[in-house]
Amino acid sequence: MRRLIIYSVFILAFNHAAQASEQKSPSVQNKQGNFFVFANLEFTLLHEFAHLLIDELKLPVFGMEEDAADRIAIIAMMNVRQNESAKEVIPWLFAVAGDWYTEWELKAGPEERIDYWDNHHLEIQRFHNIVCLIYGGNAELLNDLIDTELLPFERAMTCEDEYRQALHAVQWLKTNYGYKPGAEIDANKMTVIYKEPREGQNKIMFDLLQSSQMAEKLALRLSSRFQLPRPVRLEFHNCYANPDAYWNRLTASVTVCYELLEYFFKMAEYRQQHSQRACGIPSLRQYMGTYLRCAPGEEEAKKVN
């Protein structure tokens, strides 16, 4: 999942935003920060699992594989939480969209070279694609998103069809490549491995991962639903370059950097510190107000007083 992170730009922007307060270690992050981190970790894992399935099962893909992996991941996130309320699911999905918007916002500016040839969509395109799927699956609840910065009117008119198309594709995948009724299920085809973390932030991320058991739960969900042709691994590593996650067919493994979680924490703090525009959109205030630390509106202020 190639993340174009310009470290110098991000660090300058984040440090500038945090000048007024002491920067906290992720170990003492607020509940809202954890929420953003785990939502984006789940998306990242499911995105890489999508690459794994496309590669291992030789799935037909029309269009860009990266776009297909994004769509599979978002639909899978919705399916994992199909028994939860919209109040719980919609913020979880918006947290993922918000990360891609923040990555685009933190780019150096118009003078930065954009690699239009890359096989990944631009961050702002991934943001709009994800918002479109969120709206498409919850149109009756998010009507006031239409004709905002998040969802221009012209795009909104196609989102319910885009959602149905993506949902149909995932259902087709499960029907044709999932375990058949009565089949013997090998739920141990994916093994989760934690490499010894470096002391400091990586150790904190390691402890957070193990306490959440998110990786183990998603690995079990994948291997108990699809007949994988060979054993695969999900590995968490120390990385020394850009924090990232990727599927490698040669080693049959998905690798996730510990540093990527710390990066999600910093992105969450930046988003919370720059939430004024988002808080001005009623739907975002309703579902994300707590997580974005939106200031109380007039109605909320009256209730408090």
LUMLO-723757 format. One record per residue (C-alpha): residue number from 1; x negated, y negated, z negated. Coordinates in pm, 1 decimal. Example, Ala and Ser with C-alpha at 12.3 -4.5 7.8 and 13.67 -1.06 7.14 Angstrom:
REM residues 2
atom num = 1 | px = -1230.0 | py = 450.0 | pz = -780.0
atom num = 2 | px = -1367.0 | py = 106.0 | pz = -714.0
***
This chain:
REM residues 305
atom num = 1 | px = 0.0 | py = 0.0 | pz = 0.0
atom num = 2 | px = -243.6 | py = -263.0 | pz = 119.9
atom num = 3 | px = -217.6 | py = -565.6 | pz = -109.7
atom num = 4 | px = -397.5 | py = -870.9 | pz = 24.8
atom num = 5 | px = -512.1 | py = -1021.8 | pz = -302.7
atom num = 6 | px = -724.1 | py = -1334.6 | pz = -285.7
atom num = 7 | px = -880.8 | py = -1318.0 | pz = -629.1
atom num = 8 | px = -1021.8 | py = -1669.0 | pz = -645.7
atom num = 9 | px = -690.1 | py = -1826.2 | pz = -546.1
atom num = 10 | px = -488.2 | py = -1611.3 | pz = -783.8
atom num = 11 | px = -719.9 | py = -1665.3 | pz = -1080.7
atom num = 12 | px = -725.5 | py = -2040.9 | pz = -1028.6
atom num = 13 | px = -347.4 | py = -2056.2 | pz = -997.7
atom num = 14 | px = -287.5 | py = -1829.5 | pz = -1296.0
atom num = 15 | px = -539.1 | py = -2000.7 | pz = -1519.9
atom num = 16 | px = -396.4 | py = -2340.4 | pz = -1431.6
atom num = 17 | px = -47.9 | py = -2220.3 | pz = -1524.7
atom num = 18 | px = -175.2 | py = -2074.1 | pz = -1850.4
atom num = 19 | px = -383.2 | py = -2370.0 | pz = -1967.5
atom num = 20 | px = -123.9 | py = -2478.4 | pz = -2220.2
atom num = 21 | px = -125.8 | py = -2145.6 | pz = -2403.9
atom num = 22 | px = -374.3 | py = -1877.3 | pz = -2495.7
atom num = 23 | px = -374.9 | py = -1593.4 | pz = -2243.6
atom num = 24 | px = -249.5 | py = -1272.6 | pz = -2406.1
atom num = 25 | px = -371.9 | py = -920.1 | pz = -2358.8
atom num = 26 | px = -120.9 | py = -690.6 | pz = -2186.9
atom num = 27 | px = -112.1 | py = -494.2 | pz = -2513.7
atom num = 28 | px = 87.0 | py = -776.4 | pz = -2669.8
atom num = 29 | px = 288.5 | py = -870.0 | pz = -2364.7
atom num = 30 | px = 654.2 | py = -948.0 | pz = -2402.7
atom num = 31 | px = 935.3 | py = -712.5 | pz = -2312.5
atom num = 32 | px = 998.9 | py = -909.8 | pz = -1993.9
atom num = 33 | px = 640.3 | py = -855.1 | pz = -1877.9
atom num = 34 | px = 668.4 | py = -480.5 | pz = -1933.1
atom num = 35 | px = 989.2 | py = -482.9 | pz = -1730.8
atom num = 36 | px = 817.8 | py = -637.4 | pz = -1426.6
atom num = 37 | px = 519.7 | py = -403.5 | pz = -1455.8
atom num = 38 | px = 718.8 | py = -81.5 | pz = -1470.5
atom num = 39 | px = 959.5 | py = -186.5 | pz = -1194.6
atom num = 40 | px = 665.9 | py = -254.5 | pz = -962.8
atom num = 41 | px = 484.0 | py = 59.9 | pz = -1070.7
atom num = 42 | px = 790.6 | py = 266.7 | pz = -986.2
atom num = 43 | px = 818.3 | py = 100.7 | pz = -646.1
atom num = 44 | px = 446.6 | py = 155.6 | pz = -581.4
atom num = 45 | px = 463.2 | py = 525.0 | pz = -671.2
atom num = 46 | px = 775.5 | py = 584.7 | pz = -463.3
atom num = 47 | px = 625.0 | py = 393.4 | pz = -170.0
atom num = 48 | px = 316.7 | py = 617.5 | pz = -177.2
atom num = 49 | px = 533.1 | py = 927.1 | pz = -224.8
atom num = 50 | px = 713.5 | py = 821.2 | pz = 92.3
atom num = 51 | px = 382.1 | py = 819.7 | pz = 281.3
atom num = 52 | px = 311.3 | py = 1162.7 | pz = 131.2
atom num = 53 | px = 644.4 | py = 1300.4 | pz = 254.1
atom num = 54 | px = 610.2 | py = 1147.0 | pz = 600.3
atom num = 55 | px = 263.4 | py = 1298.3 | pz = 634.9
atom num = 56 | px = 313.3 | py = 1638.3 | pz = 469.9
atom num = 57 | px = 656.9 | py = 1713.9 | pz = 615.2
atom num = 58 | px = 573.9 | py = 1564.4 | pz = 957.0
atom num = 59 | px = 880.2 | py = 1341.1 | pz = 944.1
atom num = 60 | px = 985.6 | py = 1150.4 | pz = 1255.7
atom num = 61 | px = 938.7 | py = 776.5 | pz = 1205.6
atom num = 62 | px = 1081.4 | py = 512.2 | pz = 1437.0
atom num = 63 | px = 912.3 | py = 178.8 | pz = 1379.6
atom num = 64 | px = 641.1 | py = 95.8 | pz = 1128.4
atom num = 65 | px = 562.3 | py = 362.7 | pz = 868.4
atom num = 66 | px = 493.8 | py = 94.7 | pz = 606.1
atom num = 67 | px = 841.1 | py = -48.8 | pz = 655.8
atom num = 68 | px = 991.8 | py = 299.4 | pz = 634.3
atom num = 69 | px = 803.0 | py = 364.5 | pz = 309.0
atom num = 70 | px = 934.4 | py = 39.4 | pz = 159.8
atom num = 71 | px = 1291.5 | py = 130.2 | pz = 250.7
atom num = 72 | px = 1262.6 | py = 483.4 | pz = 118.3
atom num = 73 | px = 1118.7 | py = 347.2 | pz = -207.9
atom num = 74 | px = 1398.6 | py = 94.4 | pz = -262.7
atom num = 75 | px = 1675.1 | py = 346.1 | pz = -185.2
atom num = 76 | px = 1503.7 | py = 598.8 | pz = -413.3
atom num = 77 | px = 1493.3 | py = 339.0 | pz = -692.5
atom num = 78 | px = 1865.9 | py = 287.1 | pz = -649.0
atom num = 79 | px = 1926.8 | py = 664.1 | pz = -650.8
atom num = 80 | px = 1720.0 | py = 718.1 | pz = -965.5
atom num = 81 | px = 1947.4 | py = 469.2 | pz = -1142.4
atom num = 82 | px = 2277.4 | py = 553.0 | pz = -979.2
atom num = 83 | px = 2439.1 | py = 614.9 | pz = -1318.9
atom num = 84 | px = 2324.3 | py = 283.3 | pz = -1463.0
atom num = 85 | px = 2516.2 | py = -43.6 | pz = -1450.0
atom num = 86 | px = 2449.4 | py = -317.9 | pz = -1196.8
atom num = 87 | px = 2332.8 | py = -534.9 | pz = -1486.1
atom num = 88 | px = 2046.0 | py = -288.6 | pz = -1535.6
atom num = 89 | px = 1968.4 | py = -193.5 | pz = -1174.9
atom num = 90 | px = 1979.6 | py = -528.0 | pz = -993.9
atom num = 91 | px = 1714.0 | py = -697.5 | pz = -1212.8
atom num = 92 | px = 1489.0 | py = -391.1 | pz = -1172.3
atom num = 93 | px = 1503.6 | py = -428.7 | pz = -793.5
atom num = 94 | px = 1468.4 | py = -806.9 | pz = -798.1
atom num = 95 | px = 1150.2 | py = -764.5 | pz = -1004.1
atom num = 96 | px = 998.2 | py = -580.9 | pz = -706.3
atom num = 97 | px = 1112.4 | py = -841.7 | pz = -454.9
atom num = 98 | px = 975.3 | py = -1115.0 | pz = -680.9
atom num = 99 | px = 629.4 | py = -960.0 | pz = -680.8
atom num = 100 | px = 607.7 | py = -976.2 | pz = -301.0
atom num = 101 | px = 732.2 | py = -1337.5 | pz = -301.9
atom num = 102 | px = 467.5 | py = -1428.6 | pz = -559.0
atom num = 103 | px = 191.8 | py = -1266.0 | pz = -355.0
atom num = 104 | px = 296.2 | py = -1475.3 | pz = -55.2
atom num = 105 | px = 325.6 | py = -1791.2 | pz = -266.1
atom num = 106 | px = -27.5 | py = -1745.6 | pz = -403.8
atom num = 107 | px = -193.6 | py = -1723.4 | pz = -65.2
atom num = 108 | px = -443.2 | py = -1997.3 | pz = 9.3
atom num = 109 | px = -211.2 | py = -2187.0 | pz = 242.2
atom num = 110 | px = -175.8 | py = -2255.8 | pz = 613.0
atom num = 111 | px = -553.4 | py = -2260.0 | pz = 662.7
atom num = 112 | px = -579.4 | py = -1894.9 | pz = 560.0
atom num = 113 | px = -607.3 | py = -1650.6 | pz = 845.9
atom num = 114 | px = -306.9 | py = -1419.0 | pz = 869.0
atom num = 115 | px = -368.6 | py = -1078.0 | pz = 1021.1
atom num = 116 | px = -64.2 | py = -1048.6 | pz = 1242.1
atom num = 117 | px = -206.9 | py = -727.3 | pz = 1387.6
atom num = 118 | px = -191.7 | py = -545.5 | pz = 1052.7
atom num = 119 | px = 40.0 | py = -245.3 | pz = 1013.4
atom num = 120 | px = 188.2 | py = -398.7 | pz = 697.9
atom num = 121 | px = 453.3 | py = -667.5 | pz = 719.5
atom num = 122 | px = 365.9 | py = -1003.8 | pz = 569.2
atom num = 123 | px = 446.4 | py = -1027.0 | pz = 200.0
atom num = 124 | px = 727.5 | py = -1275.2 | pz = 266.5
atom num = 125 | px = 881.1 | py = -1034.7 | pz = 519.1
atom num = 126 | px = 867.4 | py = -749.0 | pz = 268.6
atom num = 127 | px = 1034.1 | py = -977.1 | pz = 14.9
atom num = 128 | px = 1322.7 | py = -1061.0 | pz = 251.1
atom num = 129 | px = 1362.1 | py = -697.5 | pz = 360.2
atom num = 130 | px = 1392.2 | py = -584.1 | pz = -1.6
atom num = 131 | px = 1634.8 | py = -863.3 | pz = -92.4
atom num = 132 | px = 1845.0 | py = -764.7 | pz = 208.5
atom num = 133 | px = 1868.6 | py = -403.8 | pz = 86.4
atom num = 134 | px = 1954.3 | py = -518.8 | pz = -266.5
atom num = 135 | px = 2231.0 | py = -738.8 | pz = -131.8
atom num = 136 | px = 2347.8 | py = -472.5 | pz = 113.4
atom num = 137 | px = 2401.8 | py = -226.8 | pz = -169.7
atom num = 138 | px = 2565.0 | py = -481.6 | pz = -401.1
atom num = 139 | px = 2734.8 | py = -730.2 | pz = -168.7
atom num = 140 | px = 3043.2 | py = -774.5 | pz = -386.3
atom num = 141 | px = 2824.6 | py = -878.7 | pz = -682.0
atom num = 142 | px = 2572.6 | py = -1099.8 | pz = -502.6
atom num = 143 | px = 2787.7 | py = -1303.7 | pz = -267.1
atom num = 144 | px = 2636.8 | py = -1635.0 | pz = -377.2
atom num = 145 | px = 2291.8 | py = -1524.6 | pz = -254.7
atom num = 146 | px = 2410.6 | py = -1589.7 | pz = 100.7
atom num = 147 | px = 2265.0 | py = -1899.4 | pz = 263.3
atom num = 148 | px = 1999.0 | py = -1946.3 | pz = -5.1
atom num = 149 | px = 1622.1 | py = -1936.2 | pz = 26.6
atom num = 150 | px = 1640.0 | py = -1567.3 | pz = -61.8
atom num = 151 | px = 1897.8 | py = -1465.2 | pz = 194.9
atom num = 152 | px = 1964.3 | py = -1687.2 | pz = 497.9
atom num = 153 | px = 2315.8 | py = -1652.7 | pz = 638.6
atom num = 154 | px = 2203.0 | py = -1492.4 | pz = 964.8
atom num = 155 | px = 2016.5 | py = -1214.5 | pz = 783.7
atom num = 156 | px = 2291.9 | py = -1160.0 | pz = 528.2
atom num = 157 | px = 2531.2 | py = -1062.0 | pz = 806.8
atom num = 158 | px = 2326.1 | py = -748.7 | pz = 883.0
atom num = 159 | px = 2227.3 | py = -640.6 | pz = 530.8
atom num = 160 | px = 2515.5 | py = -406.9 | pz = 452.7
atom num = 161 | px = 2447.6 | py = -222.9 | pz = 779.8
atom num = 162 | px = 2074.2 | py = -212.9 | pz = 699.7
atom num = 163 | px = 2149.4 | py = -67.4 | pz = 357.5
atom num = 164 | px = 2382.9 | py = 198.2 | pz = 500.7
atom num = 165 | px = 2124.1 | py = 287.3 | pz = 763.8
atom num = 166 | px = 1847.0 | py = 325.9 | pz = 503.5
atom num = 167 | px = 2075.1 | py = 524.9 | pz = 270.9
atom num = 168 | px = 2171.9 | py = 757.8 | pz = 557.4
atom num = 169 | px = 1803.3 | py = 812.6 | pz = 641.9
atom num = 170 | px = 1718.3 | py = 910.9 | pz = 283.8
atom num = 171 | px = 2020.6 | py = 1141.4 | pz = 263.8
atom num = 172 | px = 1916.1 | py = 1301.9 | pz = 595.1
atom num = 173 | px = 1566.4 | py = 1352.5 | pz = 451.4
atom num = 174 | px = 1703.5 | py = 1527.1 | pz = 140.8
atom num = 175 | px = 1944.1 | py = 1742.0 | pz = 343.4
atom num = 176 | px = 1688.0 | py = 1859.7 | pz = 595.6
atom num = 177 | px = 1372.5 | py = 1882.3 | pz = 384.8
atom num = 178 | px = 1496.2 | py = 1924.6 | pz = 30.6
atom num = 179 | px = 1536.6 | py = 2251.8 | pz = -153.0
atom num = 180 | px = 1843.0 | py = 2446.5 | pz = -39.1
atom num = 181 | px = 2099.7 | py = 2568.9 | pz = -295.0
atom num = 182 | px = 1977.9 | py = 2888.7 | pz = -455.8
atom num = 183 | px = 1616.6 | py = 2843.4 | pz = -344.1
atom num = 184 | px = 1336.3 | py = 2902.6 | pz = -590.4
atom num = 185 | px = 1204.1 | py = 2560.9 | pz = -691.9
atom num = 186 | px = 834.6 | py = 2500.9 | pz = -754.0
atom num = 187 | px = 847.3 | py = 2188.5 | pz = -969.8
atom num = 188 | px = 472.9 | py = 2189.9 | pz = -1036.2
atom num = 189 | px = 350.5 | py = 2108.4 | pz = -685.5
atom num = 190 | px = 239.0 | py = 1761.3 | pz = -799.2
atom num = 191 | px = -11.6 | py = 1723.5 | pz = -1082.2
atom num = 192 | px = -69.0 | py = 1394.0 | pz = -1263.5
atom num = 193 | px = -433.4 | py = 1322.3 | pz = -1352.3
atom num = 194 | px = -565.8 | py = 1030.0 | pz = -1556.4
atom num = 195 | px = -933.1 | py = 957.5 | pz = -1503.5
atom num = 196 | px = -1111.4 | py = 838.1 | pz = -1818.1
atom num = 197 | px = -1037.1 | py = 462.9 | pz = -1829.3
atom num = 198 | px = -1295.2 | py = 195.0 | pz = -1890.7
atom num = 199 | px = -1268.6 | py = 27.1 | pz = -2228.4
atom num = 200 | px = -1069.0 | py = -293.6 | pz = -2241.3
atom num = 201 | px = -777.8 | py = -362.6 | pz = -2012.1
atom num = 202 | px = -798.8 | py = -29.9 | pz = -1830.6
atom num = 203 | px = -772.2 | py = 156.6 | pz = -2160.6
atom num = 204 | px = -466.5 | py = -52.0 | pz = -2246.7
atom num = 205 | px = -310.9 | py = 36.3 | pz = -1910.5
atom num = 206 | px = -394.4 | py = 404.4 | pz = -1965.3
atom num = 207 | px = -216.6 | py = 403.2 | pz = -2302.3
atom num = 208 | px = 82.4 | py = 222.6 | pz = -2152.9
atom num = 209 | px = 109.5 | py = 474.1 | pz = -1868.4
atom num = 210 | px = 90.4 | py = 774.5 | pz = -2095.0
atom num = 211 | px = 345.3 | py = 639.7 | pz = -2340.8
atom num = 212 | px = 594.2 | py = 565.8 | pz = -2060.7
atom num = 213 | px = 561.6 | py = 905.1 | pz = -1887.4
atom num = 214 | px = 690.0 | py = 733.5 | pz = -1571.6
atom num = 215 | px = 431.7 | py = 901.4 | pz = -1349.1
atom num = 216 | px = 513.4 | py = 1247.4 | pz = -1483.9
atom num = 217 | px = 888.5 | py = 1196.1 | pz = -1444.7
atom num = 218 | px = 863.0 | py = 1075.5 | pz = -1085.0
atom num = 219 | px = 614.0 | py = 1349.1 | pz = -992.0
atom num = 220 | px = 853.5 | py = 1610.6 | pz = -1130.1
atom num = 221 | px = 1145.1 | py = 1451.1 | pz = -945.0
atom num = 222 | px = 956.1 | py = 1463.4 | pz = -614.9
atom num = 223 | px = 828.1 | py = 1820.0 | pz = -643.6
atom num = 224 | px = 1162.6 | py = 1955.4 | pz = -763.9
atom num = 225 | px = 1350.2 | py = 1804.5 | pz = -467.6
atom num = 226 | px = 1121.0 | py = 1868.0 | pz = -171.7
atom num = 227 | px = 939.1 | py = 2179.2 | pz = -54.2
atom num = 228 | px = 587.6 | py = 2043.5 | pz = -31.5
atom num = 229 | px = 360.9 | py = 2260.4 | pz = 187.0
atom num = 230 | px = 62.7 | py = 2236.0 | pz = -51.7
atom num = 231 | px = -20.7 | py = 2116.0 | pz = -403.4
atom num = 232 | px = -73.8 | py = 1739.6 | pz = -431.5
atom num = 233 | px = -210.8 | py = 1513.4 | pz = -703.1
atom num = 234 | px = -122.6 | py = 1175.1 | pz = -847.0
atom num = 235 | px = -441.5 | py = 1022.8 | pz = -988.3
atom num = 236 | px = -503.5 | py = 706.4 | pz = -1186.8
atom num = 237 | px = -853.8 | py = 565.8 | pz = -1138.7
atom num = 238 | px = -1083.5 | py = 284.1 | pz = -1241.5
atom num = 239 | px = -1135.3 | py = 65.7 | pz = -935.2
atom num = 240 | px = -1407.0 | py = -186.4 | pz = -866.4
atom num = 241 | px = -1254.2 | py = -374.0 | pz = -574.6
atom num = 242 | px = -900.0 | py = -489.3 | pz = -501.4
atom num = 243 | px = -648.2 | py = -309.6 | pz = -724.1
atom num = 244 | px = -435.3 | py = -94.7 | pz = -498.2
atom num = 245 | px = -256.5 | py = 236.6 | pz = -447.2
atom num = 246 | px = -282.0 | py = 472.2 | pz = -149.6
atom num = 247 | px = -207.1 | py = 821.3 | pz = -17.0
atom num = 248 | px = -501.7 | py = 1021.4 | pz = 119.0
atom num = 249 | px = -411.3 | py = 1323.3 | pz = 333.9
atom num = 250 | px = -767.7 | py = 1460.7 | pz = 324.2
atom num = 251 | px = -763.0 | py = 1499.7 | pz = -53.6
atom num = 252 | px = -384.7 | py = 1550.3 | pz = -77.4
atom num = 253 | px = -367.5 | py = 1282.0 | pz = -343.1
atom num = 254 | px = -202.1 | py = 953.4 | pz = -431.5
atom num = 255 | px = -444.2 | py = 719.8 | pz = -608.7
atom num = 256 | px = -336.9 | py = 425.9 | pz = -825.5
atom num = 257 | px = -582.4 | py = 181.6 | pz = -982.4
atom num = 258 | px = -545.0 | py = 103.1 | pz = -1352.2
atom num = 259 | px = -623.5 | py = -255.2 | pz = -1255.4
atom num = 260 | px = -307.3 | py = -271.8 | pz = -1047.8
atom num = 261 | px = -94.5 | py = -261.3 | pz = -1362.8
atom num = 262 | px = -290.2 | py = -545.7 | pz = -1519.0
atom num = 263 | px = -238.6 | py = -734.1 | pz = -1194.9
atom num = 264 | px = 138.1 | py = -677.9 | pz = -1222.2
atom num = 265 | px = 126.9 | py = -824.0 | pz = -1573.8
atom num = 266 | px = -42.5 | py = -1139.6 | pz = -1447.8
atom num = 267 | px = 198.7 | py = -1169.9 | pz = -1157.4
atom num = 268 | px = 490.1 | py = -1139.7 | pz = -1401.0
atom num = 269 | px = 353.2 | py = -1419.1 | pz = -1618.6
atom num = 270 | px = 297.3 | py = -1640.1 | pz = -1315.7
atom num = 271 | px = 652.1 | py = -1575.6 | pz = -1194.1
atom num = 272 | px = 794.8 | py = -1659.9 | pz = -1536.3
atom num = 273 | px = 595.9 | py = -1983.4 | pz = -1545.3
atom num = 274 | px = 719.5 | py = -2083.8 | pz = -1198.4
atom num = 275 | px = 1084.5 | py = -1983.2 | pz = -1215.2
atom num = 276 | px = 1265.3 | py = -2315.7 | pz = -1180.1
atom num = 277 | px = 1379.7 | py = -2262.6 | pz = -819.7
atom num = 278 | px = 1483.9 | py = -1903.3 | pz = -885.0
atom num = 279 | px = 1675.0 | py = -2004.9 | pz = -1196.2
atom num = 280 | px = 1871.8 | py = -2251.3 | pz = -985.0
atom num = 281 | px = 2036.3 | py = -1967.0 | pz = -789.4
atom num = 282 | px = 2342.9 | py = -1843.3 | pz = -981.9
atom num = 283 | px = 2298.1 | py = -1472.4 | pz = -906.8
atom num = 284 | px = 1932.9 | py = -1477.4 | pz = -1007.2
atom num = 285 | px = 2012.8 | py = -1669.9 | pz = -1324.1
atom num = 286 | px = 2287.2 | py = -1418.4 | pz = -1406.5
atom num = 287 | px = 2077.9 | py = -1105.8 | pz = -1354.5
atom num = 288 | px = 1722.0 | py = -1230.8 | pz = -1404.4
atom num = 289 | px = 1762.2 | py = -1523.8 | pz = -1643.1
atom num = 290 | px = 1623.8 | py = -1335.6 | pz = -1942.7
atom num = 291 | px = 1330.7 | py = -1190.8 | pz = -1750.1
atom num = 292 | px = 1241.7 | py = -1521.9 | pz = -1582.9
atom num = 293 | px = 1291.8 | py = -1714.5 | pz = -1909.4
atom num = 294 | px = 1537.2 | py = -1949.5 | pz = -1743.0
atom num = 295 | px = 1626.7 | py = -2251.7 | pz = -1955.9
atom num = 296 | px = 1989.3 | py = -2239.7 | pz = -2076.6
atom num = 297 | px = 2234.6 | py = -2393.4 | pz = -1828.3
atom num = 298 | px = 2511.2 | py = -2628.3 | pz = -1931.1
atom num = 299 | px = 2756.1 | py = -2345.7 | pz = -2003.2
atom num = 300 | px = 2498.7 | py = -2147.3 | pz = -2203.1
atom num = 301 | px = 2399.4 | py = -2458.6 | pz = -2394.6
atom num = 302 | px = 2763.9 | py = -2524.8 | pz = -2488.9
atom num = 303 | px = 2798.6 | py = -2169.1 | pz = -2620.8
atom num = 304 | px = 2485.1 | py = -2208.3 | pz = -2830.1
atom num = 305 | px = 2601.2 | py = -2540.3 | pz = -2970.4
***
